[in-house]
């Protein structure tokens, strides 16, 4: 399996003859580069695979762009909050779809949209979208913190039957939460035990995922440069 970091929460995953693209939002390649090397999926990348799917977790502007929607993916999976004029398979929390080359289940999110569990031959991949323990301790009331924690744990309970079976997980590690930045990620690791965990949504803070990888060297891998490739 080959993983290419696109930007923010965007990744391209090549597994066998299948290409999966999650939450690509930046259509401008890194300076002096093109295609996947520049952190952008092209039509040629899509057509180079027997099966291809675009999975967009929600319609926030930092999780999709019109350019990626224009590419000739065999399948496109969207959360229900996307405009109805956009074509694709819409999956709400608890729904699933069998697509060419893969099966996709939608789980909940603690923000807009959904998270995805994608099954390919020989690989199971989870992309959290904006599912996280958004725990704003310095700003939120005790009641808001309690509700956020309960919401996070409710979704985690629906994922728990898949604990220990996920080969690759993408999960937010957002520095805007200060001392609570890693709370959701730590809890997800504790319960789900993915073989490989890649932090995302790091707001351009390269040190954050690298520090987290040093803390969890057994499974966490830091991807911080657009076009960076990881093979697992």
Secondary structure, DSSP 8 states (H G I E B T S, - for coil): -EEEEEETTEEEEEETTEEEEE-----S--TT--GGGGT---HHHHHTSSEEEEEE----TTS--HHHHTS--SEEEE-TTS-TTS-SEE--TT-EEEETTEEEEEE--SSSS-EEEEEETTEEEEE-TT-S----TTTS-HHHHHHHHHHHHHHHHHHGGGTT--SEEEEE--GGGGGGTTHHHHHHHHHH--SEEEEE--TT-HHHHHHHHHHTTTTB----STT-EEE-
